[in-house]
Structures are given as structure tokens and as C-alpha cells.
Amino acid sequence: MNIMSRFGITYFIALIFVLSFGFFMTFSANAEEELQPSGKITIDEKQINIGIGASWGQGVLTYKGVDYKFKVKGFKAGAVGIAKVSAVGHVYNMDDLSKFNGTYTAASAAIALGGGVGGQTLGNQNDVYMRLGSTQKGVNINIGLDGITVELQE
């Protein structure tokens, strides 16, 4: 009995997807470890999600020893819940402050019931990316596309 008839094509495709995703995430993490951070970042935001959701908040980027405040507006597809999120991490591949502004996106899956810990890598149109570790308070289930728009404040 071959694998296709035993488990079905759907399971086989799902297995290939999961293995491919795991390989991609491992490759991305290894490539990231070789780079030096361009800056440090902290973000505090609130999220409300009912299938399609929104988030808003603020953050601080420390770049070349100077702190820059920024606003965060976000979107989620495939999420349900209400949560307060605090994230810290690093910004990579940024050689000029003007490249920081933009929309950062990533595909993700997460569940937080009462509180949770997560991590995510998001990239923008200028090939700048941020690697974030986060904590959540509230109830939030997310399987889908995440994105935030970042805008430096004057």
C-alpha cells in the first residue's frame, strides 16, 4: 500500500507544506544569526480581532545610540480575540533611518489564552526586518497574515 492511498493526497500535501515551512523558518533563523542588529526595538500595542482585526500602539527604535518614537497600526486576517501585546527585539539590514518606515508583514499562527509568549520576524518593502519576542495579555487566536505599518514621529 503506498502513502497516497493510505493517508490521502490532502494529508500528503499538508505534510509537504509543514516540512517546507519548518525548513524555511530554520533557514531564516540561521541567516539572521549571521547578521548584526542595526537597532533595538520595543512595541506596545492593543489588538481587537474578529476574523479580521486591527491593532494600534507605539514603540521606540534605538538606532545608532539615539531613541526614535514611532506609531504602529496593524492588521490581522484569521484572528479572534482581544489582547495587549508588548514586544522587544532587533531591527536588521537597516543602513539608513529612512528605511525603517513602512509596512512589515509575516505569516503566523499563535494562541494566547490569558497570557502568552510569542516570536515573529517581519519584513518591509525596504528589506528591513525586525525579529520580535512578545508577551500577550488577553485572549487571542491567530492563524493567518499579520502586518504592521510603522511611522516615525517627529
MARDRENSE-335149 format. One record per residue: residue number from 1; x, z, y of N, C-alpha, C in turn. Coordinates in pm, whole numbers. Each point is the difference from the previous one (the first is absolute). Example, Ala and Ser with C-alpha at 12.3 -4.5 7.8 and 13.67 -1.06 7.14 Angstrom:
<rs>
1 / 1319 / 780 / -569 / -89 / 0 / 119 / 90 / 0 / 120
2 / -35 / -72 / 105 / 82 / 6 / 119 / -77 / 73 / 109
</rs>
This chain:
<rs>
1 / 85 / 0 / -117 / -85 / 0 / 117 / 91 / 0 / 124
2 / -20 / -96 / 88 / 85 / -4 / 118 / -54 / 90 / 111
3 / 83 / 22 / 101 / -35 / 92 / 109 / -122 / -46 / 80
4 / -18 / -130 / 13 / -113 / -53 / 77 / -133 / 33 / -66
5 / -10 / -17 / -133 / -127 / 26 / -66 / -26 / 149 / -15
6 / 106 / 80 / -11 / -19 / 144 / -19 / -46 / 69 / 128
7 / 63 / -27 / 113 / -31 / 71 / 123 / -78 / -85 / 101
8 / 1 / -127 / -18 / -73 / -86 / 92 / 87 / -42 / 117
9 / -36 / -111 / 57 / 77 / -58 / 110 / -2 / 88 / 124
10 / -111 / 70 / 24 / -10 / 85 / 119 / 104 / 111 / -3
11 / 12 / 67 / -114 / 99 / 106 / -12 / 143 / -53 / 11
12 / 23 / -116 / -56 / 132 / -61 / 7 / 38 / -31 / 145
13 / -92 / -57 / 75 / 27 / -30 / 142 / 22 / 129 / 78
14 / -81 / 101 / -28 / 18 / 129 / 68 / 137 / 59 / -30
15 / 44 / -9 / -124 / 131 / 52 / -39 / 111 / -74 / 74
16 / -8 / -132 / 6 / 101 / -80 / 72 / 3 / 42 / 148
17 / -118 / 18 / 61 / -7 / 41 / 140 / 67 / 135 / 21
18 / -32 / 98 / -85 / 57 / 134 / 16 / 152 / -4 / -17
19 / 49 / -71 / -100 / 144 / -9 / -21 / 70 / -71 / 116
20 / -62 / -105 / 51 / 57 / -73 / 114 / 4 / 88 / 124
21 / -108 / 74 / 25 / -6 / 88 / 115 / 108 / 108 / -11
22 / 16 / 58 / -119 / 104 / 102 / -20 / 139 / -55 / 24
23 / 27 / -121 / -47 / 129 / -64 / 23 / 24 / -22 / 149
24 / -103 / -51 / 71 / 12 / -24 / 143 / 30 / 128 / 76
25 / -72 / 109 / -33 / 21 / 127 / 70 / 140 / 55 / -29
26 / 49 / -14 / -122 / 135 / 45 / -33 / 103 / -82 / 75
27 / -18 / -132 / 5 / 92 / -87 / 73 / 0 / 33 / 148
28 / -118 / 23 / 59 / -10 / 32 / 142 / 69 / 132 / 30
29 / -20 / 100 / -86 / 62 / 131 / 23 / 151 / -11 / -8
30 / 54 / -77 / -97 / 144 / -14 / -12 / 59 / -74 / 119
31 / -68 / -103 / 49 / 49 / -73 / 116 / 0 / 89 / 123
32 / -102 / 85 / 11 / -12 / 89 / 115 / 112 / 104 / 2
33 / 39 / 50 / -116 / 103 / 102 / -8 / 133 / -49 / 54
34 / 24 / -130 / -4 / 126 / -55 / 47 / 6 / -10 / 153
35 / -116 / 1 / 67 / -4 / -13 / 145 / 8 / 137 / 67
36 / 58 / 0 / 117 / 1 / 121 / 81 / -124 / 2 / 88
37 / -63 / 116 / 18 / -117 / 6 / 87 / 36 / -36 / 145
38 / -92 / -70 / 65 / 17 / -32 / 142 / -52 / 113 / 88
39 / -93 / 77 / -52 / -59 / 109 / 76 / -84 / 90 / -89
40 / -47 / 109 / 60 / -84 / 95 / -70 / -139 / -6 / 61
41 / -103 / 27 / -80 / -137 / -14 / 47 / -87 / 115 / -51
42 / -92 / 45 / 86 / -104 / 95 / -40 / -133 / -55 / 49
43 / -104 / 17 / -81 / -133 / -48 / 35 / -103 / 106 / -37
44 / -96 / 23 / 89 / -117 / 82 / -27 / -122 / -85 / 28
45 / -88 / -13 / -100 / -119 / -83 / 19 / -119 / 59 / -72
46 / -118 / -44 / 42 / -126 / 36 / -64 / -59 / -127 / -58
47 / -66 / 14 / -118 / -57 / -116 / -68 / -146 / 26 / -37
48 / -82 / -101 / 19 / -137 / -1 / -48 / -20 / -131 / -75
49 / -39 / 9 / -126 / -9 / -118 / -85 / -131 / -1 / -78
50 / -73 / -109 / 9 / -121 / -22 / -80 / 7 / -145 / -49
51 / 83 / -25 / -99 / 24 / -136 / -48 / 103 / -70 / 87
52 / -33 / -15 / 126 / 95 / -47 / 101 / 14 / 114 / 99
53 / 123 / 34 / 34 / 19 / 118 / 82 / 90 / -24 / 119
54 / 8 / 105 / 80 / 82 / -3 / 121 / 82 / 127 / 10
55 / 110 / -10 / 72 / 82 / 117 / 28 / 57 / -13 / 140
56 / 35 / 113 / 58 / 58 / 1 / 134 / 90 / 123 / 11
57 / 97 / -8 / 88 / 89 / 113 / 18 / 118 / -36 / 88
58 / 104 / 80 / -12 / 120 / -22 / 80 / 123 / 36 / -84
59 / 114 / -40 / 53 / 123 / 27 / -70 / 118 / 1 / 95
60 / 116 / 32 / -57 / 125 / 0 / 76 / 105 / -74 / -82
61 / 65 / -96 / 63 / 113 / -71 / -57 / 125 / 52 / 67
62 / 97 / 44 / -78 / 132 / 36 / 53 / 93 / -116 / -31
63 / 44 / -67 / 108 / 82 / -121 / -14 / 120 / 12 / 92
64 / 119 / -7 / -58 / 126 / 15 / 74 / 2 / 127 / 85
65 / -52 / 110 / -60 / 4 / 131 / 64 / -107 / 24 / 105
66 / -91 / -94 / 21 / -105 / 14 / 100 / -136 / 2 / -70
67 / -90 / 90 / 44 / -135 / 7 / -56 / -95 / -91 / 77
68 / -76 / -81 / -73 / -99 / -91 / 57 / -136 / 32 / -62
69 / -100 / 26 / 84 / -135 / 25 / -49 / -71 / -132 / -22
70 / -88 / -1 / -100 / -78 / -120 / -26 / -139 / 37 / -49
71 / -93 / -96 / 14 / -136 / 14 / -50 / -11 / -73 / -133
72 / -89 / 50 / -84 / -25 / -59 / -130 / -149 / -27 / -14
73 / -34 / -121 / -40 / -137 / -36 / -37 / 10 / -63 / -138
74 / -88 / 40 / -91 / 13 / -51 / -135 / -127 / -54 / -57
75 / 13 / -65 / -115 / -113 / -52 / -74 / 29 / 17 / -149
76 / -107 / 12 / -76 / 9 / 8 / -146 / -114 / -79 / -59
77 / 27 / -68 / -107 / -105 / -66 / -78 / 2 / 63 / -139
78 / -115 / 38 / -51 / -7 / 61 / -133 / 28 / 148 / 2
79 / -47 / 71 / 105 / 26 / 143 / 11 / -129 / 75 / 32
80 / -7 / 126 / -47 / -113 / 87 / 28 / 54 / 139 / 29
81 / -44 / 62 / 111 / 38 / 137 / 27 / 30 / 27 / 146
82 / 29 / 127 / 27 / 41 / 46 / 132 / 125 / 84 / -19
83 / 104 / -27 / 77 / 125 / 72 / -19 / 81 / 6 / 129
84 / 85 / 101 / 6 / 101 / 10 / 105 / 134 / -23 / -71
85 / 80 / -93 / 52 / 124 / -39 / -65 / 118 / 29 / 93
86 / 103 / 62 / -55 / 127 / 19 / 71 / 107 / -70 / -82
87 / 79 / -83 / 67 / 103 / -77 / -72 / 134 / 10 / 74
88 / 106 / 0 / -77 / 135 / -5 / 54 / 79 / -101 / -82
89 / 98 / -61 / 62 / 81 / -96 / -72 / 102 / -67 / 89
90 / 42 / -118 / -43 / 102 / -75 / 72 / -45 / -143 / 24
91 / 57 / -60 / 104 / -21 / -140 / 33 / 128 / -74 / -38
92 / -16 / -118 / -60 / 114 / -78 / -45 / -3 / -141 / 61
93 / 117 / -61 / 6 / 14 / -140 / 40 / -45 / -26 / 144
94 / 21 / 98 / 88 / -39 / -15 / 139 / 125 / 5 / 87
95 / 36 / -112 / 60 / 118 / -4 / 86 / -36 / -1 / 149
96 / -131 / 0 / 30 / -45 / 0 / 138 / -134 / 72 / 5
97 / -19 / 86 / 100 / -122 / 79 / 13 / -125 / -88 / 10
98 / 12 / -117 / 59 / -116 / -88 / 16 / -57 / -48 / -133
99 / 76 / 9 / -107 / -48 / -43 / -132 / -86 / 105 / -70
100 / -9 / 119 / 59 / -76 / 109 / -61 / -151 / -23 / 8
101 / -48 / -46 / 116 / -143 / -26 / 17 / -48 / -104 / -100
102 / -123 / 17 / -47 / -57 / -100 / -89 / -94 / 60 / -101
103 / -45 / -83 / -92 / -89 / 43 / -107 / 79 / 9 / -130
104 / -1 / 118 / -58 / 70 / 29 / -125 / -103 / 4 / -112
105 / 27 / -69 / -111 / -95 / -5 / -110 / 67 / 33 / -133
106 / -84 / 44 / -95 / 45 / 28 / -137 / -121 / 10 / -90
107 / 16 / -37 / -126 / -103 / 25 / -100 / 28 / 136 / -60
108 / -108 / 75 / -32 / 22 / 135 / -51 / -116 / 47 / -87
109 / 25 / 112 / -68 / -103 / 70 / -75 / 30 / 149 / 9
110 / -101 / 81 / 37 / 24 / 144 / 16 / -132 / 75 / -12
111 / 11 / 126 / -44 / -114 / 91 / -2 / 49 / 134 / 53
112 / -75 / 57 / 96 / 30 / 133 / 52 / -130 / 78 / 2
113 / -6 / 109 / -73 / -118 / 85 / -3 / 40 / 136 / 53
114 / -37 / 30 / 122 / 37 / 125 / 64 / 135 / -11 / 69
115 / 96 / -53 / -66 / 133 / -20 / 58 / 81 / -82 / -97
116 / 91 / -77 / 52 / 80 / -83 / -88 / 130 / -41 / 66
117 / 90 / -49 / -81 / 129 / -47 / 48 / 13 / -146 / -42
118 / 50 / -83 / 90 / 14 / -142 / -31 / 124 / -59 / 64
119 / 23 / -124 / -28 / 111 / -73 / 58 / -36 / -147 / 9
120 / 58 / -68 / 98 / -35 / -139 / 20 / 108 / -70 / 80
121 / 19 / -129 / -29 / 86 / -86 / 79 / -87 / -108 / 63
122 / 10 / -13 / 133 / -79 / -99 / 74 / 95 / -87 / 80
123 / -32 / -127 / 13 / 83 / -93 / 76 / -80 / -72 / 107
124 / 69 / -41 / 108 / -69 / -73 / 107 / 49 / -145 / 9
125 / -52 / -71 / 98 / 30 / -143 / 18 / 144 / -25 / 44
126 / 73 / 103 / 43 / 139 / -13 / 44 / 99 / 40 / -109
127 / -48 / 13 / -123 / 82 / 45 / -114 / 53 / 141 / 17
128 / -65 / 79 / 82 / 30 / 142 / 12 / -93 / 70 / -99
129 / 51 / 98 / -72 / -88 / 74 / -88 / 26 / 148 / 10
130 / -103 / 76 / -34 / 9 / 145 / 1 / -32 / 53 / -139
131 / 80 / 94 / -41 / -21 / 70 / -129 / -48 / 139 / 36
132 / -125 / 33 / -37 / -63 / 124 / 40 / -34 / 88 / -119
133 / 17 / 129 / 17 / -53 / 100 / -91 / -111 / 70 / 78
134 / -113 / 26 / -66 / -113 / 55 / 74 / -69 / 113 / -75
135 / -70 / 82 / 76 / -88 / 101 / -55 / -138 / -22 / 60
136 / -102 / 25 / -81 / -138 / -20 / 46 / -80 / 128 / -21
137 / -91 / 26 / 94 / -98 / 106 / -13 / -136 / -66 / 8
138 / -85 / 29 / -97 / -132 / -61 / -5 / -17 / -73 / -131
139 / -106 / -79 / -9 / -29 / -77 / -119 / 18 / -147 / 33
140 / 82 / -70 / -77 / 27 / -140 / 28 / 35 / -71 / -130
141 / -71 / -108 / -31 / 30 / -84 / -115 / 28 / -139 / 54
142 / 115 / -56 / -35 / 42 / -129 / 57 / 56 / -89 / -109
143 / -61 / -118 / -15 / 53 / -104 / -88 / -15 / -130 / 77
144 / 104 / -44 / 66 / -15 / -123 / 77 / 112 / -22 / 98
145 / -35 / -63 / 108 / 95 / -40 / 102 / 2 / 101 / 113
146 / 119 / 44 / 39 / 19 / 90 / 114 / 70 / -76 / 111
147 / -26 / 41 / 121 / 73 / -56 / 112 / -11 / 88 / 121
148 / 104 / 1 / 81 / -3 / 70 / 128 / 60 / -89 / 106
149 / -58 / 10 / 118 / 57 / -68 / 116 / 67 / 106 / 86
150 / 124 / -24 / 33 / 82 / 95 / 75 / 30 / -59 / 137
151 / -21 / 83 / 103 / 27 / -44 / 137 / 72 / 112 / 76
152 / 122 / -31 / 45 / 76 / 97 / 78 / -72 / 31 / 130
153 / 2 / 129 / 40 / -58 / 41 / 127 / 107 / -2 / 107
154 / -43 / -25 / 121 / 97 / -3 / 111 / 32 / 137 / 52
</rs>
